[in-house]
Amino acid sequence: MKQLRMTALVLALGLTSTAFAGEIRDSTITSNGSSNDASALNSSALQRIGFVERGGQIGTSAIVSNNSANRASGSNSEALQDIGVAADGAKLLNVTVRANDSINVAAGFSSTAKQEIGKAVGTGNELRNVTVLADTAQNRAGGTLSTAEQKIGVVE
């Protein structure tokens, strides 16, 4: 009987932790003047503000990013900026995402710049009752064979 109770407890704890993995709920996340830089050959700059992965979900929250800058420079560099993004399990429910004056830059031969603001990507993808404001959001890539991709308020 003791073994059965222990097994039930372990299963219950395992199910609970799986259900809530990667979740942001009932929160306010504010970032003012965040800066992230990487430079040199094959450099990578990754800036994530209000980001969840795997289980996904962001619920009843506000994500505010003012003057965030993410830069990568050098050949084959990559700059990735995620603000208010739920991945894999996806969902953004009752959320406001504000990205004011966000800048993402990759510079150099074959560089890549990706900026994603207010995005749900993955199996249960969904944006419901969501406001995404991206005033003066800038995404740039400079150099031969460079690419820039900007996504604002997207479900994939």
Stockholm file with secondary structure:
# STOCKHOLM 1.0

chainA/1-156         MKQLRMTALVLALGLTSTAFAGEIRDSTITSNGSSNDASALNSSALQRIGFVERGGQIGTSAIVSNNSANRASGSNSEALQDIGVAADGAKLLNVTVRANDSINVAAGFSSTAKQEIGKAVGTGNELRNVTVLADTAQNRAGGTLSTAEQKIGVVE
#=GR chainA/1-156 SS CHHHHHHHHHHHHHHHHHHHTTCEESCEEEEESCEEEEESTTCEEEEEEEEECTTCCEEEEEEEEESCEEEEESTTCEEEEEEEEEEETCCEEEEEEEEESCEEEEESTTCEEEEEEEEEEETTCCEEEEEEECTTCEEEEESTTCEEEEEEEEEC
#=GC SS_cons         CHHHHHHHHHHHHHHHHHHHTTCEESCEEEEESCEEEEESTTCEEEEEEEEECTTCCEEEEEEEEESCEEEEESTTCEEEEEEEEEEETCCEEEEEEEEESCEEEEESTTCEEEEEEEEEEETTCCEEEEEEECTTCEEEEESTTCEEEEEEEEEC
//
